[in-house]
Amino acid sequence: MGKPGEKDSLASTNLRLLVSLLCITSFILVLKSKEVAQRTTGLGTVFTSVKYSDSSGLLFLVAADALAAAYCMFSFLGLTVGSLVSGSSGKAGRWAIFAIDQITAYILLSGVSAASEVLYLADKGMPKAQWEAMCETYGYFCHMVTASIVLGFLAVILLAILSVLSARNLFHNFYRRSVYLSKMRHSTLT
């Protein structure tokens, strides 16, 4: 059998690669989400288009996907090379990974949530503000954004699991040490 944290380290490394791939795929789907539609009006034919850069929510999703993919890929490579060279990272490294995992998860959750709101408005519209639903006209665009959001939420769930593993990796030594010290105190008192 391997070391106690070896399975967590392997799971953490693989999750980082998977999150990076999900974010890259989500990023590409959003970048490819553009569509031109033809509408016939009383004055003639009008061509209208929609693309991701028309919405600040989708721009934020692109940035969040890029940030999460880059961080997870760099940390994947760093942990892979680091485990081959030294075996494990120090206390400061574990704190940094724990903190950045949390920050990355929250940023990606914010980006996916903002894009979800944009998609909701595109699908349902907002009659009070006289915004019409766009997904009937721009079906391809809405399908691409929907797929990107689903992948983004999967990446957020995996980042949450990754954050739990990072916390366990960081705090399990502290917990084990405090249990050991309390057992030592108890055995010296009796």
Buried (B, 14 or more C-beta within 10 A) or exposed (E): EEEEBEEBBEEBBEBBBBBBBBBBBBBBBBBEBBBEBEEEEEEEEEEEEBBBEEBEBBBBBBEBBBBBBBBBBEBBBBBEEBBEEEEBBEEEBBEBBBEBBBEBBBBBBBBBBBBBEBBEBBBEBEEEEEEEBBBEBBEBBBBBBBBBBBBBBBBBBBBBBBBEBBBBBBEEEEEEEEEEEEEEEEEEEE
